[in-house]
Amino acid sequence: MSSPLVAHAIASSSEGPLVVATVLHSETLRTTQRHCHARGQLLGSLNGLVSVDTDSGQWVVPATHAVWVPPGVVHGLRSHGAFSGWSAYVVPSACTDLPDRPCTLGVSGLLGEVVARLVQVSEENPNAAQHRLAEALLDEIRTLPHEALGLPMPKDPRVLKVARALSERPDDTLRLQEWAAWVGMAPRTLSRRFVSETGFTLTEWRQRVRLLRALEMLAAGHAVTRVALELGYENASAFIALFRRTFGATPKQYTMTITDLDRRPRIQAGPE
C-alpha cells in the first residue's frame, strides 16, 4: 500500500489553512487502503487514470476530471500505471455548502491553475492572497458541472453481491435469471431492486462497469479490439458505438486526449 499524500493529522485537522494542496509524481502504481478524514478531498490525475471507490459507488477519473470526496466518507484509490496526481484538502467548516456526496467534476482551466498555485503555498503561514485562491477553488467545486463517470453501488446485500461480482468480471454474460438463482432471489425482485437502488437495470449497470473498465484499459495502452473482446462485446463496432454514445467520443479520440494530457507541463511539487 502507498503512503498518504499528506500526514493524517493535516487531512483530519479542522483548523489551519482553508485548503491544503499537494502533488505527487511517482514511477510506480499507487494504491491506498480504504480510509477517511475530517477534511473534504478533491483529487485528480495529471496523466492516465485513477479509480476511487466508496461504499456508495466507484469512479474512474481521467486527467480531464477530478473526484470530490466529502468529509468522513470512507474511500480508497488505485492508479492504472505510474501515478502522477494531486489532492486538495478542504477544512470541514468550508464543506457545508459543497456536494454532500462523492461526485466527478470536470477540471476547468481555472481550477487547474488554482491547484498549481496552492501546491506552492506553505501549510503553516498562508497569506490573504493565498486564502483568496482557496476561496476560488471552493467556488469552482460549487459551480462545475457533475460528470457521469461514477457507478452507484446497491445497498441490499444480495444485490450488492451481484454488483461486486460484475465489477470483478465485467465480461461475465450470465443472464438475470442466473444471477437471481445465484443469490437466492426471484428474478423480478432482483431486477426491481437493482433499478431502485442504482437507477440502472442490471444490463445497463453491467454495460456501465464495462465502459469504466474500458477507460482503464485504454489508458494502459490496450488496443480497442482487445478491450472490446476482453470485456465481452461481440465485436469492436458494438463497443465503439456504445462508447461514443456514453462519452461523446470514440475510444481512439479518448486515447488521443489522454496522450495529449500526458504531454502537458506538470504541476510542480511545493516547498518541502
ChimeraX attribute file (.defattr): number of C-alpha atoms within 10 A of each C-alpha:
attribute: neighborCount
match mode: 1-to-1
recipient: residues
	/A:1	9
	/A:2	12
	/A:3	10
	/A:4	11
	/A:5	15
	/A:6	15
	/A:7	9
	/A:8	12
	/A:9	10
	/A:10	18
	/A:11	24
	/A:12	19
	/A:13	16
	/A:14	16
	/A:15	11
	/A:16	13
	/A:17	22
	/A:18	23
	/A:19	30
	/A:20	26
	/A:21	28
	/A:22	24
	/A:23	24
	/A:24	16
	/A:25	15
	/A:26	11
	/A:27	9
	/A:28	13
	/A:29	15
	/A:30	19
	/A:31	19
	/A:32	16
	/A:33	14
	/A:34	14
	/A:35	12
	/A:36	19
	/A:37	21
	/A:38	21
	/A:39	28
	/A:40	28
	/A:41	27
	/A:42	22
	/A:43	23
	/A:44	27
	/A:45	23
	/A:46	27
	/A:47	25
	/A:48	26
	/A:49	29
	/A:50	28
	/A:51	22
	/A:52	23
	/A:53	20
	/A:54	18
	/A:55	14
	/A:56	17
	/A:57	16
	/A:58	23
	/A:59	23
	/A:60	25
	/A:61	27
	/A:62	25
	/A:63	20
	/A:64	19
	/A:65	20
	/A:66	28
	/A:67	28
	/A:68	23
	/A:69	25
	/A:70	25
	/A:71	24
	/A:72	15
	/A:73	21
	/A:74	16
	/A:75	20
	/A:76	17
	/A:77	20
	/A:78	19
	/A:79	22
	/A:80	18
	/A:81	19
	/A:82	16
	/A:83	22
	/A:84	25
	/A:85	25
	/A:86	22
	/A:87	23
	/A:88	25
	/A:89	27
	/A:90	27
	/A:91	24
	/A:92	21
	/A:93	14
	/A:94	15
	/A:95	17
	/A:96	11
	/A:97	10
	/A:98	15
	/A:99	15
	/A:100	14
	/A:101	11
	/A:102	24
	/A:103	21
	/A:104	23
	/A:105	24
	/A:106	19
	/A:107	18
	/A:108	13
	/A:109	8
	/A:110	12
	/A:111	19
	/A:112	16
	/A:113	13
	/A:114	19
	/A:115	24
	/A:116	20
	/A:117	17
	/A:118	23
	/A:119	22
	/A:120	19
	/A:121	21
	/A:122	16
	/A:123	17
	/A:124	9
	/A:125	10
	/A:126	17
	/A:127	11
	/A:128	9
	/A:129	9
	/A:130	20
	/A:131	16
	/A:132	12
	/A:133	19
	/A:134	23
	/A:135	16
	/A:136	16
	/A:137	22
	/A:138	19
	/A:139	13
	/A:140	17
	/A:141	21
	/A:142	15
	/A:143	10
	/A:144	14
	/A:145	13
	/A:146	18
	/A:147	13
	/A:148	12
	/A:149	20
	/A:150	23
	/A:151	19
	/A:152	18
	/A:153	21
	/A:154	23
	/A:155	15
	/A:156	12
	/A:157	10
	/A:158	18
	/A:159	22
	/A:160	16
	/A:161	16
	/A:162	18
	/A:163	21
	/A:164	14
	/A:165	12
	/A:166	20
	/A:167	19
	/A:168	11
	/A:169	17
	/A:170	23
	/A:171	18
	/A:172	14
	/A:173	15
	/A:174	10
	/A:175	11
	/A:176	17
	/A:177	14
	/A:178	13
	/A:179	21
	/A:180	20
	/A:181	12
	/A:182	12
	/A:183	15
	/A:184	11
	/A:185	16
	/A:186	14
	/A:187	16
	/A:188	12
	/A:189	11
	/A:190	24
	/A:191	19
	/A:192	15
	/A:193	20
	/A:194	24
	/A:195	15
	/A:196	12
	/A:197	16
	/A:198	17
	/A:199	16
	/A:200	19
	/A:201	18
	/A:202	23
	/A:203	13
	/A:204	12
	/A:205	22
	/A:206	19
	/A:207	22
	/A:208	21
	/A:209	23
	/A:210	26
	/A:211	23
	/A:212	21
	/A:213	20
	/A:214	23
	/A:215	20
	/A:216	23
	/A:217	20
	/A:218	20
	/A:219	20
	/A:220	15
	/A:221	12
	/A:222	13
	/A:223	12
	/A:224	19
	/A:225	15
	/A:226	15
	/A:227	24
	/A:228	22
	/A:229	14
	/A:230	15
	/A:231	22
	/A:232	16
	/A:233	19
	/A:234	11
	/A:235	13
	/A:236	14
	/A:237	13
	/A:238	11
	/A:239	24
	/A:240	19
	/A:241	14
	/A:242	16
	/A:243	22
	/A:244	14
	/A:245	10
	/A:246	14
	/A:247	13
	/A:248	12
	/A:249	16
	/A:250	18
	/A:251	21
	/A:252	13
	/A:253	12
	/A:254	19
	/A:255	20
	/A:256	13
	/A:257	15
	/A:258	20
	/A:259	15
	/A:260	11
	/A:261	17
	/A:262	15
	/A:263	10
	/A:264	10
	/A:265	8
	/A:266	15
	/A:267	21
	/A:268	14
	/A:269	15
	/A:270	17
	/A:271	10
	/A:272	5
